[in-house]
Amino acid sequence: MNKLYQIIDEKILYRYKDMSLEIRYKSRLLVVYYLVGLIVFPSHLCYMYFYVNLDIMKMIGSIPVYFIFVVIVQASLFNNKLWLSGITVLFIVLDVYAYISINHFQENDLLAFTASFISSLITILSVYVLLFFIKIIIQAAIERSENESAVNVKQYEKIKALLNSVAQTSTKLVDHSDLLTNNANSFFEVFHDQHQGLLTLLQKMEDLFLMTTLIGEQIQKVNLSIEEVTSMA
């Protein structure tokens, strides 16, 4: 039964590892997909936003900015801190590159773009720091939970060994009790046989005593008969 439980646990853990790896790989592919869309399309949208300056293009040009935080949050959920840091640095580099590359605006447009650049940079860094510390806290909680689980497993193994020892001791006590019972029964049988033998011996001694008494009486009768014969002679 314990071996069956161990096999089931191993299969569950193996399946869980496969599922976690599959989720991680799929999430990374989805992150790459978002990155490709955010790297390729914003350049054309920014061109239409800053050069054509149409209202509809202004609205479309602001849409990809919101997906940046989706990718960062997704990277923090399904990947490690290295992926999170790399994606955040990539967005910061792209943001800085876009700000440095565009230097031909009028003063009003330049001030607006500078304010937008600073706001986006602060927001990206704030989201990154927040998610980074959240991952640290979660990782610490997971490690603490794993340590407590390891301690619980050790305690369980100790309790299991103790219970096995108690069970073995109980089995030995039962065996010894059965042995003592058998010995007591054997002793009682031997004592009973000896008692019966003693009673038989006493009965034979009593019979022998009676026979001896009868022989004595016969001898006395013979002696009396001899005396009578002697007196008559």
C-alpha positions as CSV (number, residue, x, y, z in Angstrom):
1,M,0.0,0.0,0.0
2,N,2.8,2.4,0.9
3,K,4.5,1.6,-2.4
4,L,1.3,2.3,-4.3
5,Y,1.0,5.7,-2.6
6,Q,4.6,6.5,-3.5
7,I,4.0,5.6,-7.2
8,I,0.8,7.8,-7.2
9,D,2.7,10.7,-5.6
10,E,5.6,10.4,-8.1
11,K,3.1,10.4,-11.0
12,I,1.3,13.5,-9.7
13,L,4.6,15.4,-9.1
14,Y,5.9,14.4,-12.6
15,R,2.6,15.6,-14.2
16,Y,2.7,18.8,-12.2
17,K,6.3,19.5,-13.3
18,D,5.3,18.9,-16.9
19,M,2.3,21.2,-16.6
20,S,4.4,24.0,-15.0
21,L,7.0,23.7,-17.7
22,E,4.3,23.8,-20.4
23,I,2.7,26.9,-18.9
24,R,6.1,28.6,-18.6
25,Y,7.0,27.9,-22.2
26,K,3.6,29.0,-23.5
27,S,3.7,32.2,-21.4
28,R,7.2,33.0,-22.7
29,L,6.0,32.5,-26.3
30,L,3.1,34.8,-25.6
31,V,5.5,37.4,-24.1
32,V,7.6,37.2,-27.2
33,Y,4.5,37.6,-29.3
34,Y,3.6,40.7,-27.4
35,L,7.1,42.0,-27.7
36,V,7.2,41.6,-31.4
37,G,3.9,43.5,-31.8
38,L,5.1,46.2,-29.4
39,I,8.5,46.6,-31.2
40,V,7.3,46.5,-34.8
41,F,4.0,48.3,-34.9
42,P,4.7,51.3,-32.6
43,S,7.3,52.7,-35.0
44,H,4.7,53.0,-37.7
45,L,2.1,54.3,-35.3
46,C,4.5,56.9,-34.0
47,Y,5.3,57.9,-37.5
48,M,1.6,58.4,-38.3
49,Y,1.1,60.2,-35.0
50,F,4.0,62.7,-35.2
51,Y,4.1,63.3,-38.9
52,V,0.6,62.9,-40.3
53,N,-0.9,64.3,-37.0
54,L,-4.4,62.9,-37.6
55,D,-6.8,62.6,-34.7
56,I,-7.6,58.9,-35.4
57,M,-3.8,58.2,-35.6
58,K,-3.3,59.9,-32.3
59,M,-5.8,57.6,-30.7
60,I,-4.3,54.5,-32.4
61,G,-0.8,55.6,-31.5
62,S,-1.5,55.6,-27.8
63,I,-2.9,52.1,-27.7
64,P,0.3,50.0,-27.6
65,V,1.5,51.8,-24.5
66,Y,-1.0,50.0,-22.4
67,F,0.2,46.6,-23.5
68,I,3.6,47.3,-22.1
69,F,2.3,46.8,-18.5
70,V,0.4,43.7,-19.6
71,V,3.7,42.2,-20.8
72,I,5.5,43.2,-17.6
73,V,2.8,41.8,-15.3
74,Q,2.7,38.6,-17.4
75,A,6.4,38.2,-17.2
76,S,6.3,38.6,-13.5
77,L,3.5,36.0,-13.2
78,F,4.9,33.2,-15.3
79,N,8.7,33.8,-15.4
80,N,11.6,34.4,-13.1
81,K,13.1,37.8,-12.1
82,L,15.7,37.7,-14.9
83,W,12.9,37.7,-17.5
84,L,11.1,40.5,-15.7
85,S,14.2,42.6,-15.5
86,G,15.1,41.9,-19.2
87,I,11.7,42.9,-20.5
88,T,11.6,46.0,-18.3
89,V,15.1,47.1,-19.5
90,L,14.0,46.5,-23.1
91,F,11.0,48.8,-22.7
92,I,13.0,51.4,-21.0
93,V,15.6,51.3,-23.8
94,L,12.9,51.6,-26.4
95,D,11.3,54.5,-24.5
96,V,14.6,56.3,-24.2
97,Y,15.5,55.6,-27.9
98,A,12.2,57.0,-29.0
99,Y,12.7,60.1,-26.9
100,I,16.2,60.7,-28.2
101,S,15.4,59.9,-31.8
102,I,12.6,62.5,-32.0
103,N,14.1,65.9,-31.8
104,H,12.3,68.0,-34.4
105,F,9.0,68.8,-32.6
106,Q,7.7,72.2,-31.8
107,E,8.1,73.4,-28.3
108,N,4.5,72.4,-27.2
109,D,4.8,68.9,-28.8
110,L,8.3,68.5,-27.2
111,L,7.1,69.4,-23.8
112,A,4.1,67.1,-24.1
113,F,6.3,64.2,-25.3
114,T,8.9,64.9,-22.6
115,A,6.1,64.8,-20.0
116,S,4.8,61.6,-21.5
117,F,8.3,60.1,-21.6
118,I,9.0,60.9,-18.0
119,S,5.6,59.6,-16.9
120,S,5.9,56.3,-18.8
121,L,9.5,55.8,-17.5
122,I,8.4,56.4,-13.9
123,T,5.4,54.1,-14.3
124,I,7.5,51.3,-15.9
125,L,10.0,51.5,-13.1
126,S,7.4,51.7,-10.4
127,V,5.6,48.7,-11.8
128,Y,8.9,46.8,-12.2
129,V,9.9,47.6,-8.6
130,L,6.5,46.6,-7.2
131,L,6.4,43.4,-9.2
132,F,10.1,42.6,-8.3
133,F,9.4,42.9,-4.6
134,I,6.2,40.9,-4.9
135,K,8.2,38.1,-6.6
136,I,10.8,38.3,-3.8
137,I,8.0,38.1,-1.1
138,I,6.3,35.2,-2.9
139,Q,9.6,33.4,-3.4
140,A,10.4,33.8,0.2
141,A,7.0,32.5,1.2
142,I,7.4,29.6,-1.2
143,E,10.8,28.8,0.2
144,R,9.5,29.1,3.8
145,S,6.6,26.8,2.9
146,E,9.0,24.3,1.3
147,N,11.2,24.4,4.4
148,E,8.2,23.9,6.6
149,S,7.0,21.1,4.3
150,A,10.5,19.5,4.6
151,V,10.3,19.7,8.4
152,N,6.8,18.3,8.4
153,V,8.0,15.4,6.1
154,K,10.9,14.7,8.5
155,Q,8.6,14.8,11.5
156,Y,6.2,12.5,9.6
157,E,9.0,10.1,8.9
158,K,10.0,10.1,12.6
159,I,6.4,9.6,13.7
160,K,6.1,6.8,11.1
161,A,9.3,5.2,12.3
162,L,8.1,5.5,15.9
163,L,4.7,4.0,15.0
164,N,6.5,1.1,13.1
165,S,8.7,0.5,16.2
166,V,5.6,0.5,18.4
167,A,3.9,-1.9,16.1
168,Q,6.9,-4.2,16.0
169,T,7.2,-4.0,19.8
170,S,3.4,-4.8,20.1
171,T,3.8,-7.7,17.8
172,K,6.8,-9.0,19.8
173,L,4.7,-8.6,23.0
174,V,1.9,-10.5,21.5
175,D,4.3,-13.3,20.4
176,H,5.8,-13.4,23.9
177,S,2.4,-13.5,25.5
178,D,1.4,-16.4,23.2
179,L,4.6,-18.2,24.1
180,L,4.0,-17.6,27.9
181,T,0.4,-18.9,27.5
182,N,1.7,-22.0,25.7
183,N,4.3,-22.6,28.3
184,A,1.7,-22.1,31.1
185,N,-0.6,-24.6,29.4
186,S,2.3,-27.1,29.0
187,F,3.3,-26.6,32.6
188,F,-0.3,-27.1,33.7
189,E,-0.5,-30.3,31.6
190,V,2.7,-31.6,33.1
191,F,1.5,-30.7,36.6
192,H,-1.8,-32.4,35.9
193,D,0.0,-35.5,34.7
194,Q,2.3,-35.5,37.7
195,H,-0.8,-35.1,40.0
196,Q,-2.5,-38.0,38.3
197,G,0.7,-40.1,38.6
198,L,1.0,-39.2,42.3
199,L,-2.6,-40.2,42.9
200,T,-2.0,-43.5,41.1
201,L,1.1,-44.1,43.2
202,L,-0.8,-43.4,46.4
203,Q,-3.5,-45.8,45.3
204,K,-0.9,-48.5,44.6
205,M,0.8,-47.8,48.0
206,E,-2.6,-48.2,49.7
207,D,-3.3,-51.4,47.8
208,L,0.2,-52.6,48.8
209,F,-0.5,-51.7,52.4
210,L,-3.7,-53.6,52.4
211,M,-2.0,-56.6,50.8
212,T,0.7,-56.4,53.5
213,T,-1.9,-56.3,56.2
214,L,-3.6,-59.4,54.8
215,I,-0.3,-61.2,54.5
216,G,0.4,-60.4,58.2
217,E,-3.0,-61.7,59.2
218,Q,-2.4,-64.9,57.3
219,I,1.0,-65.3,58.9
220,Q,-0.6,-64.8,62.3
221,K,-3.2,-67.5,61.5
222,V,-0.5,-69.9,60.3
223,N,1.5,-69.3,63.5
224,L,-1.6,-70.0,65.6
225,S,-2.3,-73.1,63.7
226,I,1.3,-74.3,64.2
227,E,1.1,-73.6,67.9
228,E,-2.2,-75.5,68.2
229,V,-0.6,-78.5,66.4
230,T,2.4,-78.3,68.6
231,S,0.3,-78.3,71.8
232,M,-1.7,-81.3,70.6
233,A,1.4,-83.3,70.0
